[in-house]
Amino acid sequence: METLNELVGKINSFAWGPFMISFLVGTGVILTIGTRVVQWRKLGHAFKLLFSKSYSGQGDITPFQALMTSLSATIGTGNIAGVATAIASGGPGAVFWMWITAAVGGATKFAEAVLAVKYRITNKKGEKSGGPMHYIKLGMKERFGGNWTWLGWAFAFFGFIAAFGIGNMVQSNSVADAVNNTFNVPYTVTGAVIAILTALVIIGGIKSIAMVTSKIVPAMALIYVSGALVILYLRVDAVPEAFALILSNAFSGKAVGGALLGTVVRYGVARGIFSNESGLGSAPIAHAASKSDSPVRQAIIASLSPFIDTLVICTMTALVILVSGLVSFDQSGLMSIAGDLSGAALTTTAFSRILPGFGSFIVAFGLVFFAFSTILGWYYYGSKCFEFILGVKAIFVYKFLWVAAVYIGATVPLKFVWNISDTFNGLMAIPNLIGLLALSPVIFAMTRKYDQDLKRK
């Protein structure tokens, strides 16, 4: 086991190391330039399309439900624990670099969704199936010839493994831990309840999942952000200083314990990507199921994900931590955190310090509902990866495996599971980014045509 842990650690260092982080951000920059900053120039248009009732086309869920399903898989522990970890390990400046990943990540999400809707298929059950495995297989064959199924299969395999860890067991473990710490409920009881609720939802497939996530995600995001805004109102005098700290520390040579600037950048970018998953290839699987006859229209909606996830919710978490008084700097500029807190514990303490009692409940409920919605969203991602590898009939078995994993994840230690799933989550990016760059001329051409069609109207 020790040898296996070392091997996984080395692969993880590559999957989330400087090369892959540069690859992810670099691809976002290329797509941002090629689409002429579509994620920002179409921001208002994106919100208009999101709430529009005038959509048409074949699909299983509405464009709004597709975005909520994709957000259900990204808004979670990364927004609550991940931001705190980034600040504790890289300093407040890490938040700035999280913003950078979101700023260019919107173009990556846009590109993924364009290809996902364009190259989606209808499976034997009459459902839409799409995502990196399909646009790699079909799109690259269309453009370059040859058989690229192996590369699509690699993505599906990485996604299937990652789903059981990062999207299932890790999430149920987080829920069980939060409920036990807040309400003293036994882990086995929480595990059983989550498993039963998960089974009741996933039995109805993507339509049932979308119906639930489209209610949970907006409600919990609103509650969490509202709680954060109350705290920022109570500490409004400290807010400008918090922003100044983020900006100054982002380019500082000193961060935590004298860490170099590279550490600040690394933690910020890595946690930003972990939070919004731009470039990892998971979100387009949900968007491929949307009722849309325009790939670009759905992609514009998809580009909102990093904005909502990172620039809004992650920023709220960061500001609450920084105005709470838990983070301080000595005369030499080195940072310290009260009680050496990190992760969810740091966020919980920051909320409860300013909103005694009530603040900890906001974080606890946020963790519970965000994590549960993540389990639902990632079930769908994993099922489509599993379907690509073994066919539609295999999904029946997959459902039982998924529900069992939810219970196991809530009741056992998960250090190894976390490490291996985190590794495969990062590896998903390799085939996906290859597909995005190879098919980028298709993305750019479709974007130009959409812009021209809008001008004619």
C-alpha positions in Angstrom: 0.0 0.0 0.0 2.9 2.4 0.8 4.3 1.8 -2.7 0.9 2.4 -4.3 0.5 5.6 -2.3 3.9 6.8 -3.5 3.0 6.1 -7.1 -0.3 7.9 -6.8 1.5 10.8 -5.1 3.9 11.1 -8.1 1.1 11.0 -10.6 -0.9 13.5 -8.6 2.1 15.8 -8.5 2.0 15.8 -12.3 -1.8 15.9 -12.7 -1.9 19.1 -10.5 1.7 20.2 -11.1 3.1 23.3 -12.8 2.9 21.8 -16.3 -0.8 20.7 -16.1 -1.8 24.0 -14.4 0.0 25.9 -17.2 -1.7 23.7 -19.8 -5.1 24.4 -18.3 -4.7 28.1 -17.9 -2.9 28.4 -21.3 -5.7 26.7 -23.0 -8.2 29.1 -21.4 -6.1 32.0 -22.6 -6.0 30.7 -26.2 -9.8 30.0 -26.2 -10.4 33.5 -24.7 -8.5 35.1 -27.5 -10.0 32.9 -30.2 -13.6 33.6 -29.1 -12.8 37.3 -28.6 -13.4 37.1 -24.8 -16.9 35.6 -25.3 -17.3 34.9 -21.6 -17.2 38.6 -20.8 -18.6 40.3 -23.9 -21.6 38.0 -23.7 -22.1 38.1 -19.9 -25.4 40.0 -20.0 -26.6 38.0 -22.9 -25.8 34.8 -21.0 -28.0 35.7 -18.1 -30.8 36.7 -20.5 -30.6 33.3 -22.2 -30.4 31.5 -18.9 -33.8 32.8 -17.8 -35.4 32.8 -21.2 -38.4 30.5 -21.8 -37.9 30.6 -25.5 -35.7 27.6 -26.2 -36.1 24.8 -28.7 -34.4 21.6 -29.8 -34.1 18.0 -28.8 -32.8 17.2 -25.3 -33.7 15.9 -21.9 -33.5 19.0 -19.7 -33.9 22.8 -20.0 -30.8 25.0 -20.5 -31.3 26.4 -16.9 -31.4 22.8 -15.5 -28.2 21.9 -17.5 -26.4 24.8 -15.9 -27.7 24.0 -12.4 -26.7 20.3 -12.9 -23.2 21.4 -13.9 -23.0 23.9 -11.0 -24.2 21.1 -8.6 -21.0 19.3 -9.3 -18.7 22.3 -8.9 -20.3 24.3 -6.0 -19.3 22.3 -3.0 -16.3 21.6 -0.7 -14.1 23.6 -3.1 -16.0 26.8 -2.4 -16.0 26.3 1.4 -12.9 24.2 2.3 -10.9 24.8 -0.9 -10.8 28.6 -0.6 -9.7 28.4 3.0 -7.0 25.9 2.1 -5.7 28.2 -0.6 -5.5 31.1 1.8 -3.9 29.0 4.6 -1.3 27.5 2.3 -0.7 30.2 -0.2 -1.8 33.4 1.5 -4.6 35.9 0.6 -3.0 36.5 -2.8 -4.0 33.0 -3.8 -7.6 34.3 -4.2 -6.4 36.7 -6.9 -5.1 33.8 -8.9 -8.4 31.9 -8.4 -10.0 34.9 -10.0 -7.6 34.6 -13.0 -8.6 31.0 -13.5 -12.3 32.0 -13.5 -11.6 35.0 -15.9 -10.2 32.7 -18.6 -12.1 29.6 -17.5 -15.4 30.9 -18.8 -14.0 30.6 -22.4 -13.0 27.0 -21.7 -16.5 26.1 -20.4 -17.9 27.8 -23.4 -15.7 25.8 -25.8 -16.5 22.5 -24.0 -20.3 23.1 -24.3 -20.1 24.1 -27.9 -18.5 20.8 -28.8 -20.6 18.8 -26.4 -23.9 19.9 -28.0 -22.5 19.8 -31.6 -21.2 16.2 -31.3 -23.8 14.7 -28.9 -25.5 11.5 -29.8 -28.8 9.8 -28.9 -28.3 6.5 -27.1 -30.5 3.4 -27.3 -32.7 4.7 -24.5 -33.5 7.8 -26.5 -31.4 10.0 -24.2 -28.8 12.5 -25.3 -25.2 11.6 -24.5 -22.2 14.0 -25.0 -19.0 15.3 -23.5 -15.3 15.1 -24.2 -15.4 11.3 -25.0 -17.9 12.0 -27.8 -16.4 15.2 -29.3 -12.9 13.6 -29.2 -14.2 10.5 -30.9 -16.4 12.1 -33.5 -15.0 15.6 -33.8 -11.4 14.6 -34.2 -12.3 11.9 -36.7 -14.3 14.5 -38.7 -11.4 16.9 -38.7 -8.3 14.7 -38.9 -9.6 11.3 -39.9 -8.4 8.1 -38.2 -9.8 6.5 -35.0 -9.6 8.6 -31.9 -11.9 6.4 -29.8 -8.9 5.4 -27.6 -8.5 9.0 -26.4 -12.2 9.4 -25.7 -12.0 6.1 -23.8 -9.1 7.4 -21.7 -11.2 10.4 -20.7 -14.2 8.2 -19.9 -12.0 5.9 -17.8 -10.4 8.8 -15.8 -13.9 10.3 -15.3 -15.4 7.1 -14.1 -12.7 6.6 -11.5 -12.8 10.2 -10.4 -16.6 10.2 -10.1 -16.6 7.5 -7.3 -14.0 9.5 -5.3 -14.2 13.2 -5.8 -17.9 13.1 -6.7 -19.2 10.4 -4.4 -17.3 9.1 -1.4 -15.4 12.3 -0.6 -18.7 14.2 -0.7 -20.7 11.8 1.5 -17.8 11.7 4.0 -17.8 15.6 4.1 -21.6 15.5 4.8 -21.3 12.9 7.5 -18.4 14.7 9.2 -20.3 18.1 9.1 -23.5 16.5 10.5 -21.6 14.7 13.2 -19.6 17.8 14.3 -22.7 20.0 14.3 -25.5 17.7 15.4 -23.6 14.7 16.8 -25.4 12.3 14.4 -23.6 8.9 13.9 -21.7 8.5 10.6 -23.6 5.3 9.8 -27.0 7.0 10.2 -26.0 9.9 7.9 -24.5 7.5 5.4 -27.7 5.5 5.2 -29.9 8.6 4.8 -27.7 10.1 2.0 -27.6 6.7 0.2 -31.4 6.4 0.3 -32.0 9.9 -0.8 -29.5 9.5 -3.6 -31.2 6.3 -4.8 -34.6 8.0 -4.8 -33.3 10.8 -7.1 -31.0 8.9 -9.5 -33.7 6.3 -10.2 -35.4 8.9 -12.4 -32.2 9.6 -14.4 -31.1 13.1 -15.6 -34.6 14.6 -15.6 -35.0 13.8 -11.9 -31.5 14.9 -11.1 -31.9 18.2 -12.9 -35.3 18.8 -11.2 -33.6 18.4 -7.7 -30.4 20.3 -8.4 -32.3 23.2 -10.1 -33.9 23.8 -6.7 -31.1 22.9 -4.3 -28.3 24.8 -6.0 -30.0 28.2 -6.3 -31.5 28.0 -2.8 -28.3 27.0 -1.0 -26.2 29.5 -3.0 -28.6 32.3 -2.1 -28.5 31.3 1.6 -24.7 31.0 1.7 -24.1 34.2 -0.2 -26.7 36.1 1.9 -25.0 35.0 5.1 -21.7 36.1 3.8 -23.1 39.5 2.7 -24.5 40.0 6.2 -21.1 39.4 7.7 -19.4 41.8 5.2 -22.1 44.4 6.1 -21.2 44.0 9.8 -17.5 44.3 9.0 -17.8 46.7 6.1 -14.9 48.8 7.3 -12.6 45.8 6.9 -13.7 44.9 3.3 -11.5 47.4 1.4 -8.5 46.2 3.5 -9.3 42.6 2.6 -9.3 43.4 -1.2 -6.1 45.4 -0.8 -4.5 42.4 1.0 -5.5 40.0 -1.8 -4.1 42.3 -4.5 -0.9 43.2 -2.7 -0.2 39.6 -1.6 -0.8 38.2 -5.0 2.5 39.6 -6.2 4.4 39.5 -3.0 7.6 37.5 -2.6 6.5 36.5 0.9 3.3 34.6 1.6 3.2 31.9 4.2 6.4 31.1 6.1 8.4 33.0 3.5 6.9 31.1 0.6 7.9 32.3 -2.8 5.5 34.0 -5.2 5.2 30.7 -7.2 3.6 29.1 -4.2 0.9 31.8 -4.1 0.2 31.4 -7.8 0.2 27.6 -7.6 -2.2 27.3 -4.8 -4.5 29.9 -6.2 -4.7 28.5 -9.7 -4.9 24.9 -8.5 -7.7 25.6 -6.1 -9.5 27.8 -8.6 -9.4 25.0 -11.2 -10.5 22.5 -8.5 -13.4 24.8 -7.7 -14.8 25.6 -11.1 -13.4 22.6 -13.0 -12.7 24.6 -16.2 -10.9 22.3 -18.6 -11.5 19.1 -16.7 -14.3 18.1 -19.1 -17.1 17.3 -16.6 -19.6 20.1 -17.2 -20.1 19.6 -20.9 -21.6 16.2 -20.1 -24.5 18.0 -18.5 -24.8 20.6 -21.1 -25.0 18.0 -23.8 -28.4 16.9 -22.4 -30.0 20.4 -22.8 -32.9 21.2 -25.0 -31.1 23.3 -27.5 -30.7 23.5 -31.2 -27.8 26.0 -30.9 -24.5 24.7 -29.5 -23.3 28.3 -29.1 -26.4 29.5 -27.3 -26.0 26.7 -24.7 -22.3 27.4 -24.5 -22.9 31.0 -23.6 -25.0 29.9 -20.7 -22.3 27.4 -19.7 -19.7 30.2 -19.6 -21.5 31.6 -16.5 -20.3 28.7 -14.3 -16.9 30.0 -13.3 -18.4 33.5 -12.8 -21.0 32.2 -10.3 -18.8 29.5 -8.7 -15.5 31.3 -8.3 -16.0 35.0 -8.7 -19.1 35.1 -6.6 -19.2 32.2 -4.1 -15.5 31.6 -3.6 -14.9 35.4 -3.2 -17.6 35.5 -0.5 -15.8 32.8 1.4 -12.4 34.5 1.0 -13.7 37.9 2.2 -15.4 36.4 5.2 -12.2 34.7 6.3 -10.2 37.9 5.8 -12.5 40.2 7.6 -12.9 37.8 10.5 -9.6 38.8 12.2 -8.3 35.2 12.0 -5.6 36.1 9.5 -2.8 38.4 10.6 0.7 39.4 9.4 3.7 40.2 11.5 6.1 43.1 10.9 8.2 41.1 8.4 5.1 40.4 6.4 4.7 36.7 7.3 1.1 35.4 7.8 -0.3 33.5 10.6 -3.8 32.0 11.2 -5.4 31.8 14.6 -5.3 28.2 15.9 -3.5 27.1 12.7 -6.9 26.5 11.2 -7.4 25.4 7.5 -10.0 24.0 5.3 -13.7 23.9 6.3 -12.7 24.5 10.0 -11.3 27.9 9.0 -14.4 28.9 7.1 -16.7 27.7 9.9 -14.8 29.6 12.5 -14.8 32.8 10.4 -18.6 32.6 9.9 -19.3 31.7 13.6 -17.0 34.4 14.9 -19.0 37.2 13.4 -22.4 35.4 13.5 -22.1 33.3 16.7 -24.0 30.1 16.5 -25.9 30.9 13.3 -22.7 31.3 11.2 -21.6 27.7 11.8 -25.1 26.4 10.8 -24.8 28.3 7.5 -21.5 26.6 6.7 -22.7 23.2 7.9 -25.9 23.3 5.8 -23.9 24.6 2.9 -21.5 21.7 3.1 -24.4 19.2 3.4 -26.6 20.5 0.5 -23.7 21.4 -1.8 -22.1 18.0 -1.2 -25.4 16.2 -1.8 -26.0 18.0 -5.0 -22.4 17.2 -6.1 -23.2 13.5 -5.5 -26.1 13.8 -7.9 -24.3 15.8 -10.6 -21.3 13.5 -10.6 -23.5 10.4 -10.7 -24.6 11.6 -14.1 -21.1 12.4 -15.3 -19.8 9.0 -14.1 -22.8 7.2 -15.7 -22.1 8.7 -19.1 -18.5 7.8 -18.9 -19.5 4.3 -17.8 -22.0 4.1 -20.7 -19.3 5.1 -23.2 -17.1 2.3 -22.1 -19.6 -0.5 -21.5 -22.9 0.6 -23.1 -26.3 1.6 -21.8 -27.2 -1.7 -20.3 -24.3 -1.4 -17.8 -26.0 1.6 -16.1 -28.3 -0.6 -14.1 -25.3 -2.1 -12.3 -23.7 1.3 -12.0 -26.6 2.7 -10.0 -26.2 0.0 -7.3 -22.4 0.6 -7.1 -23.0 4.3 -6.8 -25.5 4.1 -3.9 -23.2 1.6 -2.1 -20.2 3.9 -2.5 -22.2 6.8 -0.9 -22.7 4.8 2.2 -19.2 3.4 2.4 -17.7 6.9 1.8 -19.7 8.3 4.8 -18.5 5.6 7.2 -14.8 4.9 6.5 -11.5 7.0 6.4 -10.8 8.2 2.9 -7.3 9.5 2.6 -6.3 7.0 -0.1 -9.6 7.4 -1.9 -9.2 11.2 -1.9 -5.6 11.0 -3.3 -6.5 8.6 -6.1 -9.7 10.3 -7.1 -8.0 13.8 -7.0 -5.3 12.3 -9.3 -7.8 11.0 -11.9 -9.8 14.2 -11.7 -6.7 16.0 -12.8 -5.9 13.4 -15.5 -9.3 14.0 -17.1 -7.9 17.3 -18.3 -5.3 15.8 -20.6 -7.5 14.2 -23.3 -10.1 17.0 -22.9 -7.6 19.8 -23.5 -6.1 17.9 -26.5 -9.6 17.7 -27.9 -10.4 21.4 -27.3 -7.2 22.6 -28.9 -7.5 20.3 -31.9 -11.1 21.4 -32.5 -10.6 25.1 -31.6 -11.0 26.2 -35.2 -14.5 24.6 -35.2 -15.3 26.5 -31.9 -14.0 29.8 -33.3 -15.9 29.4 -36.6 -19.2 28.6 -34.8 -18.7 31.6 -32.5 -18.2 34.0 -35.4 -21.3 32.7 -37.2 -23.4 33.1 -34.1 -22.2 36.7 -33.7 -22.9 37.4 -37.4 -26.4 35.9 -37.1 -27.2 38.1 -34.1 -26.1 41.2 -36.0 -28.5 40.4 -38.8 -31.5 40.2 -36.4 
